Amino acid sequence: MKITIKHSPKQYEAWQKLIDKDTSYIGFGGGAGGGKSWLGAEWILLNSLLYPGTRWFIGREELKRLKDSTLQTFFKVCAFHKVK
């Protein structure tokens, strides 16, 4: 399976820090539609594919927001990359 990731410049900068072995903490913010959830969902998807048998977690303060936004974005990311 091949996953091709195309990020905005801001997402790309954050992605480089995610894969950098020397970086311990990342701050990535911005307004709605800035690609934060998409980037996070791609990160979770890629790592779960790279490390079979591992478990990953996405949390939000409210379960309703998690189901209505973050989970929907994760499903979109999976569909975009043709992962069932």
N, C-alpha and C positions, 0 to 999 in steps of 0.2 A: 504494500500500500504506500502510495506517495502522497504526502500532504504538501501543498504549495501555499505559503502564507504571504499575503500582500498587505502591508500595513501602511498607515499614514505616517508621516515623518515623526510625529509625537509617539505613536504606537511603536514604531521601529526603535526609537531611542529607549523606550521602556523595555522592549523585548531584548535588546542587547544587554541591558542590565539583568534581566531575568536569567539569561544564559551565561552571564559572566560569573566565573567561580569565585571572584574576589568581592563581589557585592553581597552584602548581608541584608540590607533594607532598601526598599524602593517606595517612593512616594509618587503616585500617579493619580492626578485629580483632574477636575474640569467639569464643565456643565453637562447637561443631558445631551446624548448623541455624540459624545466625544470618543467613544470606542472603548471605554474602560471595561464594560462587561464582556464585549466581544474579545478583547485581548485576554482577559482572565479565563474565558471559556476555552479559547484556543490553547492557552497554557495548560489547563487541566486536561483537555483532550489529548494534546501531544504527549504529556507526561504519562497519562494512563496507557497510551499506546506503546510508548518507549519502555515502560516498566510494567509488564503484565503481572497481574496478581496483587498490585498495590491498590490502596484505597485512597480516594481523594474527597475533599469536603469543600463546599462553598457555603458560606453562611452570611446571613443578613440579620439585622435587628428584628425584623418582622417576617414571619413565615409567609404572609400574604404577598409581600413585595418580592420575596424569593420566588414564589410560584408564578406570580404575574409578570415578572420581568427577567430576572437572572436565569431561571430555568428555561424560559422561552428562548432567550438568547442562546443558551447552551444547545437547545434543540436545533436552532437555526445554524449554528456553527457546525454541528454534526451533519446536518443536511447539506450545507455548503461544501463540506469536505467528503461527502458521500460515505459517511460512517453511520452504521445502523446502531 
